[in-house]
Amino acid sequence: MKDPATASKPVKKDIPLKPIKAGQTIVLNNIFYETDKFDLKPESKIELDRLVSFLNNNPKVHFEISGHTDNVGGKEYNKTLSEKRAKTVYDYLVTAGIPATRMSSKGFGDTVPVAENTSDAGRAKNRRTEFKVTSLDN
């Protein structure tokens, strides 16, 4: 049990921060869709709201939302699905007040894998939504 006299004292912790750079890509790990659909699941809201907060605190960041799929299904189908998923995130951000002029969306289908498509785990990694910094307005 903590000593009540020290329990309310602030704890100092040094956390190194990295500056934001153009070209930097971040996987948005907690963006979820139903299989073969592009509607956001409700649990995606937490990650998206964190992104909105980041974007509101960094108004000079311009970015692209990209959608990616695994290789299950046809090439054109996957490209269209990834485009619709990226556009769904784009629309969420616009609705949350992020200016459309700061962002774009693009679907890549299965053309940019980050893992092998030979296992369930690899395919799961390839099904992702990414946030890429395209420029920092000065």
Secondary structure, DSSP 8 states (H G I E B T S, - for coil): ---HHHHTS------------TT-EEE-TT--B-TT--SB-GGGHHHHHHHHHHHHH-TTEEEEEEEE--SSS-HHHHHHHHHHHHHHHHHHHHHTT--GGGEEEEE-TTSS-SS-SSSHHHHHHHSEEEEEEEEE--
